[in-house]
Amino acid sequence: MTIASIPPTPDSGSTESLLHAGETARVGAEQFRRLAEEAREVRDQHREALETVRQERERLREAGEAARVAGEEARSAAEEARHAAVDAVKATADMLQSTLEQMNLVEEMRRTLREIRDIEKLD
């Protein structure tokens, strides 16, 4: 409310008119002060909301980073497990090959023993 919008009082005197204008100005100033205070409160609430959003984004970023690291560790562990499985298959194949060679040697020794027996029977 401005002073120009205050209707003049009928000839109550200049002092009374000035008092009235002063009171009207004080009321207007008080209204503006309250509006400014409300605006500050809204601004503070917006700042708090923005800070909450920022903190949530940071928390989500950290959670995403932790998930990425966990995924990388899981991938690495899976790769190590795959290598261990390949090594186990190779070790099994080597063991089977060794067993086969031993069986062939045993079979060759049996043949040799049979041949020796056959020779001894001939003598």
Biopython code that builds the backbone (N, CA, C, O; Angstrom):
import numpy as np
from Bio.PDB.StructureBuilder import StructureBuilder

atoms = [
    (1, "MET", "N", (0.860, -1.166, 0.000)),
    (1, "MET", "CA", (0.000, 0.000, 0.000)),
    (1, "MET", "C", (0.906, 1.228, 0.000)),
    (1, "MET", "O", (1.880, 1.280, 0.751)),
    (2, "THR", "N", (0.592, 2.211, -0.835)),
    (2, "THR", "CA", (1.403, 3.429, -0.905)),
    (2, "THR", "C", (0.638, 4.594, -0.313)),
    (2, "THR", "O", (-0.572, 4.521, -0.101)),
    (3, "ILE", "N", (1.367, 5.678, -0.047)),
    (3, "ILE", "CA", (0.748, 6.865, 0.549)),
    (3, "ILE", "C", (-0.266, 7.471, -0.411)),
    (3, "ILE", "O", (-1.297, 7.991, 0.015)),
    (4, "ALA", "N", (0.022, 7.405, -1.691)),
    (4, "ALA", "CA", (-0.888, 7.989, -2.679)),
    (4, "ALA", "C", (-2.234, 7.272, -2.675)),
    (4, "ALA", "O", (-3.243, 7.865, -3.059)),
    (5, "SER", "N", (-2.273, 5.994, -2.243)),
    (5, "SER", "CA", (-3.533, 5.256, -2.265)),
    (5, "SER", "C", (-4.364, 5.474, -1.008)),
    (5, "SER", "O", (-5.483, 4.969, -0.920)),
    (6, "ILE", "N", (-3.846, 6.210, -0.039)),
    (6, "ILE", "CA", (-4.592, 6.481, 1.197)),
    (6, "ILE", "C", (-5.541, 7.645, 0.930)),
    (6, "ILE", "O", (-5.110, 8.717, 0.507)),
    (7, "PRO", "N", (-6.805, 7.438, 1.172)),
    (7, "PRO", "CA", (-7.737, 8.557, 0.949)),
    (7, "PRO", "C", (-7.525, 9.657, 1.985)),
    (7, "PRO", "O", (-7.323, 9.373, 3.166)),
    (8, "PRO", "N", (-7.569, 10.877, 1.552)),
    (8, "PRO", "CA", (-7.372, 11.979, 2.508)),
    (8, "PRO", "C", (-8.541, 12.072, 3.477)),
    (8, "PRO", "O", (-9.677, 11.747, 3.131)),
    (9, "THR", "N", (-8.257, 12.507, 4.660)),
    (9, "THR", "CA", (-9.308, 12.665, 5.663)),
    (9, "THR", "C", (-9.883, 14.081, 5.549)),
    (9, "THR", "O", (-9.167, 15.021, 5.203)),
    (10, "PRO", "N", (-11.138, 14.219, 5.833)),
    (10, "PRO", "CA", (-11.734, 15.573, 5.724)),
    (10, "PRO", "C", (-11.203, 16.490, 6.818)),
    (10, "PRO", "O", (-11.323, 16.179, 8.002)),
    (11, "ASP", "N", (-10.650, 17.553, 6.450)),
    (11, "ASP", "CA", (-10.125, 18.636, 7.282)),
    (11, "ASP", "C", (-9.956, 18.304, 8.753)),
    (11, "ASP", "O", (-10.532, 18.969, 9.614)),
    (12, "SER", "N", (-9.186, 17.300, 9.038)),
    (12, "SER", "CA", (-8.944, 16.965, 10.433)),
    (12, "SER", "C", (-7.665, 17.607, 10.903)),
    (12, "SER", "O", (-7.265, 17.453, 12.057)),
    (13, "GLY", "N", (-7.056, 18.290, 10.051)),
    (13, "GLY", "CA", (-5.860, 19.008, 10.415)),
    (13, "GLY", "C", (-4.644, 18.322, 9.851)),
    (13, "GLY", "O", (-4.642, 17.117, 9.602)),
    (14, "SER", "N", (-3.640, 19.087, 9.660)),
    (14, "SER", "CA", (-2.436, 18.559, 9.041)),
    (14, "SER", "C", (-1.693, 17.594, 9.953)),
    (14, "SER", "O", (-1.076, 16.654, 9.452)),
    (15, "THR", "N", (-1.724, 17.783, 11.251)),
    (15, "THR", "CA", (-1.039, 16.886, 12.173)),
    (15, "THR", "C", (-1.698, 15.525, 12.172)),
    (15, "THR", "O", (-1.033, 14.491, 12.108)),
    (16, "GLU", "N", (-3.004, 15.544, 12.243)),
    (16, "GLU", "CA", (-3.727, 14.268, 12.226)),
    (16, "GLU", "C", (-3.518, 13.561, 10.900)),
    (16, "GLU", "O", (-3.368, 12.340, 10.865)),
    (17, "SER", "N", (-3.508, 14.297, 9.836)),
    (17, "SER", "CA", (-3.284, 13.736, 8.505)),
    (17, "SER", "C", (-1.886, 13.136, 8.420)),
    (17, "SER", "O", (-1.712, 12.055, 7.857)),
    (18, "LEU", "N", (-0.899, 13.817, 8.964)),
    (18, "LEU", "CA", (0.476, 13.303, 8.957)),
    (18, "LEU", "C", (0.588, 12.049, 9.825)),
    (18, "LEU", "O", (1.284, 11.099, 9.467)),
    (19, "LEU", "N", (-0.101, 12.054, 10.968)),
    (19, "LEU", "CA", (-0.090, 10.865, 11.829)),
    (19, "LEU", "C", (-0.711, 9.670, 11.108)),
    (19, "LEU", "O", (-0.208, 8.548, 11.157)),
    (20, "HIS", "N", (-1.815, 9.957, 10.442)),
    (20, "HIS", "CA", (-2.482, 8.891, 9.693)),
    (20, "HIS", "C", (-1.573, 8.361, 8.573)),
    (20, "HIS", "O", (-1.463, 7.151, 8.375)),
    (21, "ALA", "N", (-0.938, 9.259, 7.862)),
    (21, "ALA", "CA", (-0.035, 8.857, 6.781)),
    (21, "ALA", "C", (1.159, 8.085, 7.350)),
    (21, "ALA", "O", (1.612, 7.110, 6.751)),
    (22, "GLY", "N", (1.655, 8.512, 8.482)),
    (22, "GLY", "CA", (2.779, 7.811, 9.124)),
    (22, "GLY", "C", (2.378, 6.409, 9.556)),
    (22, "GLY", "O", (3.138, 5.458, 9.374)),
    (23, "GLU", "N", (1.184, 6.279, 10.130)),
    (23, "GLU", "CA", (0.692, 4.953, 10.565)),
    (23, "GLU", "C", (0.487, 4.044, 9.364)),
    (23, "GLU", "O", (0.820, 2.859, 9.401)),
    (24, "THR", "N", (-0.066, 4.615, 8.297)),
    (24, "THR", "CA", (-0.276, 3.826, 7.071)),
    (24, "THR", "C", (1.063, 3.364, 6.506)),
    (24, "THR", "O", (1.186, 2.223, 6.059)),
    (25, "ALA", "N", (2.039, 4.217, 6.520)),
    (25, "ALA", "CA", (3.377, 3.859, 6.031)),
    (25, "ALA", "C", (3.990, 2.770, 6.909)),
    (25, "ALA", "O", (4.623, 1.838, 6.414)),
    (26, "ARG", "N", (3.786, 2.909, 8.247)),
    (26, "ARG", "CA", (4.315, 1.896, 9.159)),
    (26, "ARG", "C", (3.652, 0.547, 8.894)),
    (26, "ARG", "O", (4.333, -0.478, 8.877)),
    (27, "VAL", "N", (2.348, 0.531, 8.689)),
    (27, "VAL", "CA", (1.627, -0.714, 8.402)),
    (27, "VAL", "C", (2.132, -1.319, 7.089)),
    (27, "VAL", "O", (2.353, -2.526, 6.989)),
    (28, "GLY", "N", (2.308, -0.459, 6.093)),
    (28, "GLY", "CA", (2.829, -0.941, 4.797)),
    (28, "GLY", "C", (4.228, -1.530, 4.942)),
    (28, "GLY", "O", (4.535, -2.575, 4.369)),
    (29, "ALA", "N", (5.069, -0.850, 5.711)),
    (29, "ALA", "CA", (6.440, -1.333, 5.933)),
    (29, "ALA", "C", (6.420, -2.671, 6.668)),
    (29, "ALA", "O", (7.206, -3.570, 6.367)),
    (30, "GLU", "N", (5.512, -2.790, 7.634)),
    (30, "GLU", "CA", (5.385, -4.052, 8.375)),
    (30, "GLU", "C", (4.943, -5.187, 7.441)),
    (30, "GLU", "O", (5.437, -6.310, 7.545)),
    (31, "GLN", "N", (4.020, -4.888, 6.538)),
    (31, "GLN", "CA", (3.578, -5.905, 5.570)),
    (31, "GLN", "C", (4.753, -6.324, 4.672)),
    (31, "GLN", "O", (4.954, -7.512, 4.421)),
    (32, "PHE", "N", (5.512, -5.358, 4.202)),
    (32, "PHE", "CA", (6.674, -5.683, 3.375)),
    (32, "PHE", "C", (7.705, -6.494, 4.150)),
    (32, "PHE", "O", (8.323, -7.409, 3.606)),
    (33, "ARG", "N", (7.887, -6.152, 5.432)),
    (33, "ARG", "CA", (8.830, -6.910, 6.260)),
    (33, "ARG", "C", (8.376, -8.352, 6.405)),
    (33, "ARG", "O", (9.185, -9.273, 6.301)),
    (34, "ARG", "N", (7.068, -8.556, 6.648)),
    (34, "ARG", "CA", (6.543, -9.925, 6.769)),
    (34, "ARG", "C", (6.705, -10.696, 5.460)),
    (34, "ARG", "O", (7.085, -11.867, 5.459)),
    (35, "LEU", "N", (6.410, -10.021, 4.343)),
    (35, "LEU", "CA", (6.573, -10.670, 3.036)),
    (35, "LEU", "C", (8.034, -11.058, 2.788)),
    (35, "LEU", "O", (8.329, -12.141, 2.282)),
    (36, "ALA", "N", (8.941, -10.140, 3.159)),
    (36, "ALA", "CA", (10.371, -10.424, 2.996)),
    (36, "ALA", "C", (10.783, -11.600, 3.868)),
    (36, "ALA", "O", (11.561, -12.454, 3.440)),
    (37, "GLU", "N", (10.263, -11.645, 5.087)),
    (37, "GLU", "CA", (10.574, -12.760, 5.995)),
    (37, "GLU", "C", (10.044, -14.077, 5.423)),
    (37, "GLU", "O", (10.738, -15.093, 5.448)),
    (38, "GLU", "N", (8.818, -14.054, 4.911)),
    (38, "GLU", "CA", (8.257, -15.266, 4.295)),
    (38, "GLU", "C", (9.084, -15.696, 3.092)),
    (38, "GLU", "O", (9.332, -16.884, 2.886)),
    (39, "ALA", "N", (9.507, -14.718, 2.303)),
    (39, "ALA", "CA", (10.346, -15.035, 1.140)),
    (39, "ALA", "C", (11.665, -15.669, 1.582)),
    (39, "ALA", "O", (12.147, -16.605, 0.946)),
    (40, "ARG", "N", (12.254, -15.157, 2.679)),
    (40, "ARG", "CA", (13.500, -15.750, 3.203)),
    (40, "ARG", "C", (13.254, -17.192, 3.661)),
    (40, "ARG", "O", (14.070, -18.078, 3.409)),
    (41, "GLU", "N", (12.120, -17.417, 4.335)),
    (41, "GLU", "CA", (11.798, -18.769, 4.802)),
    (41, "GLU", "C", (11.636, -19.726, 3.614)),
    (41, "GLU", "O", (12.126, -20.854, 3.646)),
    (42, "VAL", "N", (10.945, -19.264, 2.571)),
    (42, "VAL", "CA", (10.777, -20.101, 1.366)),
    (42, "VAL", "C", (12.134, -20.358, 0.721)),
    (42, "VAL", "O", (12.427, -21.479, 0.305)),
    (43, "ARG", "N", (12.961, -19.316, 0.639)),
    (43, "ARG", "CA", (14.299, -19.476, 0.062)),
    (43, "ARG", "C", (15.108, -20.495, 0.872)),
    (43, "ARG", "O", (15.793, -21.343, 0.300)),
    (44, "ASP", "N", (15.025, -20.407, 2.201)),
    (44, "ASP", "CA", (15.745, -21.351, 3.056)),
    (44, "ASP", "C", (15.232, -22.779, 2.859)),
    (44, "ASP", "O", (16.009, -23.733, 2.836)),
    (45, "GLN", "N", (13.914, -22.909, 2.717)),
    (45, "GLN", "CA", (13.348, -24.239, 2.461)),
    (45, "GLN", "C", (13.840, -24.788, 1.126)),
    (45, "GLN", "O", (14.151, -25.974, 1.014)),
    (46, "HIS", "N", (13.910, -23.926, 0.115)),
    (46, "HIS", "CA", (14.418, -24.360, -1.198)),
    (46, "HIS", "C", (15.887, -24.765, -1.091)),
    (46, "HIS", "O", (16.305, -25.759, -1.684)),
    (47, "ARG", "N", (16.658, -24.000, -0.342)),
    (47, "ARG", "CA", (18.073, -24.352, -0.152)),
    (47, "ARG", "C", (18.205, -25.714, 0.521)),
    (47, "ARG", "O", (19.029, -26.541, 0.129)),
    (48, "GLU", "N", (17.368, -25.934, 1.553)),
    (48, "GLU", "CA", (17.407, -27.229, 2.241)),
    (48, "GLU", "C", (17.018, -28.357, 1.299)),
    (48, "GLU", "O", (17.635, -29.422, 1.312)),
    (49, "ALA", "N", (15.993, -28.128, 0.479)),
    (49, "ALA", "CA", (15.566, -29.150, -0.485)),
    (49, "ALA", "C", (16.671, -29.416, -1.503)),
    (49, "ALA", "O", (16.931, -30.569, -1.845)),
    (50, "LEU", "N", (17.325, -28.360, -1.988)),
    (50, "LEU", "CA", (18.426, -28.533, -2.936)),
    (50, "LEU", "C", (19.593, -29.279, -2.301)),
    (50, "LEU", "O", (20.224, -30.117, -2.946)),
    (51, "GLU", "N", (19.876, -28.980, -1.053)),
    (51, "GLU", "CA", (20.951, -29.681, -0.352)),
    (51, "GLU", "C", (20.605, -31.158, -0.179)),
    (51, "GLU", "O", (21.468, -32.025, -0.324)),
    (52, "THR", "N", (19.345, -31.439, 0.130)),
    (52, "THR", "CA", (18.906, -32.832, 0.256)),
    (52, "THR", "C", (19.068, -33.558, -1.077)),
    (52, "THR", "O", (19.536, -34.696, -1.114)),
    (53, "VAL", "N", (18.687, -32.908, -2.160)),
    (53, "VAL", "CA", (18.840, -33.499, -3.496)),
    (53, "VAL", "C", (20.322, -33.733, -3.796)),
    (53, "VAL", "O", (20.697, -34.784, -4.316)),
    (54, "ARG", "N", (21.158, -32.747, -3.466)),
    (54, "ARG", "CA", (22.600, -32.893, -3.716)),
    (54, "ARG", "C", (23.160, -34.072, -2.925)),
    (54, "ARG", "O", (23.942, -34.864, -3.452)),
    (55, "GLN", "N", (22.759, -34.186, -1.664)),
    (55, "GLN", "CA", (23.244, -35.287, -0.834)),
    (55, "GLN", "C", (22.765, -36.630, -1.382)),
    (55, "GLN", "O", (23.517, -37.605, -1.380)),
    (56, "GLU", "N", (21.533, -36.684, -1.845)),
    (56, "GLU", "CA", (21.000, -37.932, -2.410)),
    (56, "GLU", "C", (21.739, -38.305, -3.690)),
    (56, "GLU", "O", (22.045, -39.475, -3.917)),
    (57, "ARG", "N", (22.025, -37.311, -4.521)),
    (57, "ARG", "CA", (22.806, -37.582, -5.742)),
    (57, "ARG", "C", (24.187, -38.122, -5.379)),
    (57, "ARG", "O", (24.672, -39.072, -5.993)),
    (58, "GLU", "N", (24.804, -37.518, -4.389)),
    (58, "GLU", "CA", (26.126, -37.979, -3.959)),
    (58, "GLU", "C", (26.050, -39.406, -3.424)),
    (58, "GLU", "O", (26.913, -40.235, -3.716)),
    (59, "ARG", "N", (25.000, -39.687, -2.631)),
    (59, "ARG", "CA", (24.831, -41.041, -2.103)),
    (59, "ARG", "C", (24.633, -42.035, -3.250)),
    (59, "ARG", "O", (25.201, -43.127, -3.231)),
    (60, "LEU", "N", (23.837, -41.662, -4.236)),
    (60, "LEU", "CA", (23.611, -42.543, -5.380)),
    (60, "LEU", "C", (24.896, -42.719, -6.194)),
    (60, "LEU", "O", (25.176, -43.812, -6.685)),
    (61, "ARG", "N", (25.674, -41.644, -6.336)),
    (61, "ARG", "CA", (26.943, -41.748, -7.063)),
    (61, "ARG", "C", (27.881, -42.711, -6.342)),
    (61, "ARG", "O", (28.529, -43.550, -6.967)),
    (62, "GLU", "N", (27.945, -42.577, -5.015)),
    (62, "GLU", "CA", (28.799, -43.470, -4.234)),
    (62, "GLU", "C", (28.312, -44.914, -4.323)),
    (62, "GLU", "O", (29.118, -45.839, -4.424)),
    (63, "ALA", "N", (26.988, -45.108, -4.285)),
    (63, "ALA", "CA", (26.435, -46.461, -4.405)),
    (63, "ALA", "C", (26.741, -47.038, -5.785)),
    (63, "ALA", "O", (27.065, -48.219, -5.911)),
    (64, "GLY", "N", (26.637, -46.203, -6.815)),
    (64, "GLY", "CA", (26.970, -46.640, -8.169)),
    (64, "GLY", "C", (28.434, -47.024, -8.290)),
    (64, "GLY", "O", (28.773, -48.019, -8.930)),
    (65, "GLU", "N", (29.290, -46.240, -7.679)),
    (65, "GLU", "CA", (30.728, -46.544, -7.708)),
    (65, "GLU", "C", (31.016, -47.841, -6.963)),
    (65, "GLU", "O", (31.813, -48.662, -7.416)),
    (66, "ALA", "N", (30.361, -48.019, -5.818)),
    (66, "ALA", "CA", (30.549, -49.265, -5.062)),
    (66, "ALA", "C", (30.065, -50.464, -5.875)),
    (66, "ALA", "O", (30.698, -51.520, -5.867)),
    (67, "ALA", "N", (28.948, -50.302, -6.572)),
    (67, "ALA", "CA", (28.428, -51.383, -7.413)),
    (67, "ALA", "C", (29.388, -51.677, -8.558)),
    (67, "ALA", "O", (29.605, -52.837, -8.909)),
    (68, "ARG", "N", (29.964, -50.625, -9.141)),
    (68, "ARG", "CA", (30.921, -50.819, -10.233)),
    (68, "ARG", "C", (32.146, -51.588, -9.739)),
    (68, "ARG", "O", (32.620, -52.514, -10.399)),
    (69, "VAL", "N", (32.650, -51.192, -8.570)),
    (69, "VAL", "CA", (33.817, -51.867, -7.997)),
    (69, "VAL", "C", (33.483, -53.323, -7.676)),
    (69, "VAL", "O", (34.277, -54.222, -7.953)),
    (70, "ALA", "N", (32.305, -53.552, -7.091)),
    (70, "ALA", "CA", (31.893, -54.929, -6.773)),
    (70, "ALA", "C", (31.761, -55.754, -8.043)),
    (70, "ALA", "O", (32.145, -56.923, -8.071)),
    (71, "GLY", "N", (31.221, -55.151, -9.090)),
    (71, "GLY", "CA", (31.099, -55.846, -10.373)),
    (71, "GLY", "C", (32.461, -56.200, -10.954)),
    (71, "GLY", "O", (32.662, -57.289, -11.490)),
    (72, "GLU", "N", (33.380, -55.269, -10.838)),
    (72, "GLU", "CA", (34.741, -55.509, -11.337)),
    (72, "GLU", "C", (35.408, -56.632, -10.539)),
    (72, "GLU", "O", (36.078, -57.494, -11.108)),
    (73, "GLU", "N", (35.219, -56.612, -9.219)),
    (73, "GLU", "CA", (35.790, -57.672, -8.382)),
    (73, "GLU", "C", (35.155, -59.021, -8.715)),
    (73, "GLU", "O", (35.844, -60.040, -8.757)),
    (74, "ALA", "N", (33.847, -59.026, -8.951)),
    (74, "ALA", "CA", (33.162, -60.272, -9.314)),
    (74, "ALA", "C", (33.662, -60.781, -10.663)),
    (74, "ALA", "O", (33.858, -61.984, -10.839)),
    (75, "ARG", "N", (33.870, -59.874, -11.615)),
    (75, "ARG", "CA", (34.389, -60.264, -12.925)),
    (75, "ARG", "C", (35.786, -60.864, -12.780)),
    (75, "ARG", "O", (36.111, -61.876, -13.401)),
    (76, "SER", "N", (36.601, -60.222, -11.950)),
    (76, "SER", "CA", (37.954, -60.711, -11.725)),
    (76, "SER", "C", (37.925, -62.093, -11.060)),
    (76, "SER", "O", (38.681, -62.988, -11.437)),
    (77, "ALA", "N", (37.046, -62.253, -10.071)),
    (77, "ALA", "CA", (36.929, -63.554, -9.395)),
    (77, "ALA", "C", (36.439, -64.627, -10.368)),
    (77, "ALA", "O", (36.908, -65.765, -10.326)),
    (78, "ALA", "N", (35.511, -64.272, -11.231)),
    (78, "ALA", "CA", (35.020, -65.229, -12.230)),
    (78, "ALA", "C", (36.131, -65.620, -13.203)),
    (78, "ALA", "O", (36.250, -66.781, -13.596)),
    (79, "GLU", "N", (36.931, -64.646, -13.579)),
    (79, "GLU", "CA", (38.064, -64.935, -14.481)),
    (79, "GLU", "C", (39.071, -65.863, -13.802)),
    (79, "GLU", "O", (39.583, -66.798, -14.418)),
    (80, "GLU", "N", (39.347, -65.593, -12.527)),
    (80, "GLU", "CA", (40.264, -66.476, -11.781)),
    (80, "GLU", "C", (39.681, -67.878, -11.655)),
    (80, "GLU", "O", (40.408, -68.864, -11.775)),
    (81, "ALA", "N", (38.380, -67.974, -11.415)),
    (81, "ALA", "CA", (37.728, -69.288, -11.318)),
    (81, "ALA", "C", (37.797, -70.015, -12.657)),
    (81, "ALA", "O", (38.013, -71.226, -12.702)),
    (82, "ARG", "N", (37.612, -69.272, -13.747)),
    (82, "ARG", "CA", (37.704, -69.883, -15.084)),
    (82, "ARG", "C", (39.114, -70.415, -15.325)),
    (82, "ARG", "O", (39.287, -71.523, -15.834)),
    (83, "HIS", "N", (40.111, -69.629, -14.962)),
    (83, "HIS", "CA", (41.503, -70.094, -15.120)),
    (83, "HIS", "C", (41.757, -71.330, -14.254)),
    (83, "HIS", "O", (42.422, -72.268, -14.692)),
    (84, "ALA", "N", (41.235, -71.332, -13.039)),
    (84, "ALA", "CA", (41.415, -72.495, -12.160)),
    (84, "ALA", "C", (40.744, -73.726, -12.757)),
    (84, "ALA", "O", (41.290, -74.826, -12.685)),
    (85, "ALA", "N", (39.566, -73.550, -13.346)),
    (85, "ALA", "CA", (38.885, -74.690, -13.979)),
    (85, "ALA", "C", (39.673, -75.208, -15.171)),
    (85, "ALA", "O", (39.791, -76.418, -15.363)),
    (86, "VAL", "N", (40.215, -74.295, -15.974)),
    (86, "VAL", "CA", (41.034, -74.704, -17.124)),
    (86, "VAL", "C", (42.275, -75.445, -16.630)),
    (86, "VAL", "O", (42.653, -76.471, -17.196)),
    (87, "ASP", "N", (42.907, -74.931, -15.579)),
    (87, "ASP", "CA", (44.081, -75.595, -15.019)),
    (87, "ASP", "C", (43.727, -76.981, -14.488)),
    (87, "ASP", "O", (44.492, -77.931, -14.655)),
    (88, "ALA", "N", (42.546, -77.092, -13.838)),
    (88, "ALA", "CA", (42.121, -78.397, -13.323)),
    (88, "ALA", "C", (41.880, -79.376, -14.459)),
    (88, "ALA", "O", (42.245, -80.546, -14.347)),
    (89, "VAL", "N", (41.274, -78.926, -15.548)),
    (89, "VAL", "CA", (41.048, -79.798, -16.716)),
    (89, "VAL", "C", (42.377, -80.234, -17.303)),
    (89, "VAL", "O", (42.546, -81.400, -17.658)),
    (90, "LYS", "N", (43.326, -79.305, -17.410)),
    (90, "LYS", "CA", (44.658, -79.656, -17.939)),
    (90, "LYS", "C", (45.339, -80.669, -17.024)),
    (90, "LYS", "O", (45.940, -81.632, -17.500)),
    (91, "ALA", "N", (45.248, -80.454, -15.709)),
    (91, "ALA", "CA", (45.868, -81.386, -14.764)),
    (91, "ALA", "C", (45.228, -82.773, -14.884)),
    (91, "ALA", "O", (45.925, -83.787, -14.832)),
    (92, "THR", "N", (43.908, -82.815, -15.043)),
    (92, "THR", "CA", (43.224, -84.100, -15.215)),
    (92, "THR", "C", (43.670, -84.771, -16.502)),
    (92, "THR", "O", (43.915, -85.977, -16.526)),
    (93, "ALA", "N", (43.774, -83.994, -17.569)),
    (93, "ALA", "CA", (44.231, -84.552, -18.852)),
    (93, "ALA", "C", (45.660, -85.082, -18.725)),
    (93, "ALA", "O", (45.973, -86.157, -19.238)),
    (94, "ASP", "N", (46.522, -84.333, -18.047)),
    (94, "ASP", "CA", (47.906, -84.784, -17.849)),
    (94, "ASP", "C", (47.935, -86.071, -17.024)),
    (94, "ASP", "O", (48.693, -86.993, -17.325)),
    (95, "MET", "N", (47.103, -86.124, -15.982)),
    (95, "MET", "CA", (47.053, -87.318, -15.145)),
    (95, "MET", "C", (46.550, -88.520, -15.954)),
    (95, "MET", "O", (47.093, -89.619, -15.850)),
    (96, "LEU", "N", (45.518, -88.299, -16.749)),
    (96, "LEU", "CA", (44.999, -89.395, -17.581)),
    (96, "LEU", "C", (46.049, -89.844, -18.601)),
    (96, "LEU", "O", (46.191, -91.039, -18.860)),
    (97, "GLN", "N", (46.776, -88.900, -19.173)),
    (97, "GLN", "CA", (47.830, -89.245, -20.131)),
    (97, "GLN", "C", (48.920, -90.064, -19.436)),
    (97, "GLN", "O", (49.403, -91.056, -19.982)),
    (98, "SER", "N", (49.298, -89.646, -18.239)),
    (98, "SER", "CA", (50.302, -90.383, -17.483)),
    (98, "SER", "C", (49.804, -91.794, -17.159)),
    (98, "SER", "O", (50.559, -92.760, -17.272)),
    (99, "THR", "N", (48.555, -91.911, -16.762)),
    (99, "THR", "CA", (47.976, -93.226, -16.461)),
    (99, "THR", "C", (47.970, -94.101, -17.702)),
    (99, "THR", "O", (48.277, -95.291, -17.630)),
    (100, "LEU", "N", (47.623, -93.515, -18.836)),
    (100, "LEU", "CA", (47.618, -94.271, -20.095)),
    (100, "LEU", "C", (49.030, -94.753, -20.433)),
    (100, "LEU", "O", (49.219, -95.896, -20.847)),
    (101, "GLU", "N", (50.008, -93.883, -20.257)),
    (101, "GLU", "CA", (51.387, -94.284, -20.521)),
    (101, "GLU", "C", (51.815, -95.414, -19.585)),
    (101, "GLU", "O", (52.482, -96.359, -20.008)),
    (102, "GLN", "N", (51.428, -95.311, -18.314)),
    (102, "GLN", "CA", (51.759, -96.380, -17.367)),
    (102, "GLN", "C", (51.073, -97.684, -17.759)),
    (102, "GLN", "O", (51.677, -98.753, -17.672)),
    (103, "MET", "N", (49.825, -97.602, -18.187)),
    (103, "MET", "CA", (49.106, -98.810, -18.611)),
    (103, "MET", "C", (49.762, -99.423, -19.847)),
    (103, "MET", "O", (49.856, -100.645, -19.960)),
    (104, "ASN", "N", (50.211, -98.584, -20.765)),
    (104, "ASN", "CA", (50.902, -99.092, -21.953)),
    (104, "ASN", "C", (52.215, -99.768, -21.561)),
    (104, "ASN", "O", (52.585, -100.798, -22.124)),
    (105, "LEU", "N", (52.924, -99.170, -20.577)),
    (105, "LEU", "CA", (54.165, -99.786, -20.105)),
    (105, "LEU", "C", (53.876, -101.134, -19.455)),
    (105, "LEU", "O", (54.601, -102.100, -19.691)),
    (106, "VAL", "N", (52.848, -101.209, -18.656)),
    (106, "VAL", "CA", (52.487, -102.474, -18.006)),
    (106, "VAL", "C", (52.145, -103.510, -19.070)),
    (106, "VAL", "O", (52.577, -104.660, -18.990)),
    (107, "GLU", "N", (51.370, -103.096, -20.062)),
    (107, "GLU", "CA", (50.999, -104.028, -21.133)),
    (107, "GLU", "C", (52.248, -104.495, -21.892)),
    (107, "GLU", "O", (52.366, -105.668, -22.245)),
    (108, "GLU", "N", (53.172, -103.567, -22.138)),
    (108, "GLU", "CA", (54.415, -103.938, -22.828)),
    (108, "GLU", "C", (55.226, -104.893, -21.969)),
    (108, "GLU", "O", (55.806, -105.849, -22.484)),
    (109, "MET", "N", (55.274, -104.642, -20.652)),
    (109, "MET", "CA", (56.003, -105.545, -19.755)),
    (109, "MET", "C", (55.354, -106.926, -19.742)),
    (109, "MET", "O", (56.071, -107.925, -19.701)),
    (110, "ARG", "N", (54.044, -107.018, -19.773)),
    (110, "ARG", "CA", (53.353, -108.326, -19.822)),
    (110, "ARG", "C", (53.713, -109.073, -21.097)),
    (110, "ARG", "O", (53.972, -110.276, -21.078)),
    (111, "ARG", "N", (53.725, -108.334, -22.214)),
    (111, "ARG", "CA", (54.094, -108.987, -23.479)),
    (111, "ARG", "C", (55.519, -109.517, -23.406)),
    (111, "ARG", "O", (55.817, -110.632, -23.833)),
    (112, "THR", "N", (56.391, -108.673, -22.848)),
    (112, "THR", "CA", (57.786, -109.103, -22.732)),
    (112, "THR", "C", (57.884, -110.337, -21.850)),
    (112, "THR", "O", (58.599, -111.279, -22.191)),
    (113, "LEU", "N", (57.187, -110.351, -20.730)),
    (113, "LEU", "CA", (57.200, -111.526, -19.842)),
    (113, "LEU", "C", (56.642, -112.752, -20.553)),
    (113, "LEU", "O", (57.188, -113.844, -20.400)),
    (114, "ARG", "N", (55.580, -112.602, -21.318)),
    (114, "ARG", "CA", (55.019, -113.735, -22.071)),
    (114, "ARG", "C", (56.032, -114.260, -23.078)),
    (114, "ARG", "O", (56.199, -115.466, -23.260)),
    (115, "GLU", "N", (56.711, -113.296, -23.735)),
    (115, "GLU", "CA", (57.710, -113.714, -24.715)),
    (115, "GLU", "C", (58.838, -114.471, -24.022)),
    (115, "GLU", "O", (59.334, -115.469, -24.543)),
    (116, "ILE", "N", (59.241, -113.991, -22.841)),
    (116, "ILE", "CA", (60.302, -114.679, -22.099)),
    (116, "ILE", "C", (59.832, -116.070, -21.707)),
    (116, "ILE", "O", (60.603, -117.022, -21.825)),
    (117, "ARG", "N", (58.615, -116.223, -21.253)),
    (117, "ARG", "CA", (58.084, -117.533, -20.884)),
    (117, "ARG", "C", (58.039, -118.457, -22.092)),
    (117, "ARG", "O", (58.386, -119.636, -22.018)),
    (118, "ASP", "N", (57.594, -117.874, -23.220)),
    (118, "ASP", "CA", (57.526, -118.685, -24.430)),
    (118, "ASP", "C", (58.913, -119.158, -24.853)),
    (118, "ASP", "O", (59.057, -120.288, -25.320)),
    (119, "ILE", "N", (59.939, -118.316, -24.698)),
    (119, "ILE", "CA", (61.294, -118.681, -25.065)),
    (119, "ILE", "C", (61.801, -119.772, -24.118)),
    (119, "ILE", "O", (62.447, -120.724, -24.555)),
    (120, "GLU", "N", (61.507, -119.630, -22.822)),
    (120, "GLU", "CA", (61.959, -120.601, -21.844)),
    (120, "GLU", "C", (61.287, -121.961, -22.120)),
    (120, "GLU", "O", (61.913, -123.002, -21.922)),
    (121, "LYS", "N", (60.046, -121.963, -22.564)),
    (121, "LYS", "CA", (59.360, -123.228, -22.862)),
    (121, "LYS", "C", (60.014, -123.905, -24.041)),
    (121, "LYS", "O", (60.044, -125.133, -24.110)),
    (122, "LEU", "N", (60.533, -123.139, -24.961)),
    (122, "LEU", "CA", (61.164, -123.713, -26.136)),
    (122, "LEU", "C", (62.522, -124.319, -25.788)),
    (122, "LEU", "O", (62.949, -125.265, -26.451)),
    (123, "ASP", "N", (63.163, -123.842, -24.843)),
    (123, "ASP", "CA", (64.487, -124.342, -24.491)),
    (123, "ASP", "C", (64.360, -125.588, -23.751)),
    (123, "ASP", "O", (65.367, -126.177, -23.358)),
]
sb = StructureBuilder()
sb.init_structure("model")
sb.init_model(0)
sb.init_chain("A")
sb.init_seg("    ")
for serial, (resi, resn, name, xyz) in enumerate(atoms, 1):
    if name == "N":
        sb.init_residue(resn, " ", resi, " ")
    sb.init_atom(name, np.array(xyz, "f"), 0.0, 1.0, " ", f" {name:<3s}", serial, name[0])
structure = sb.get_structure()
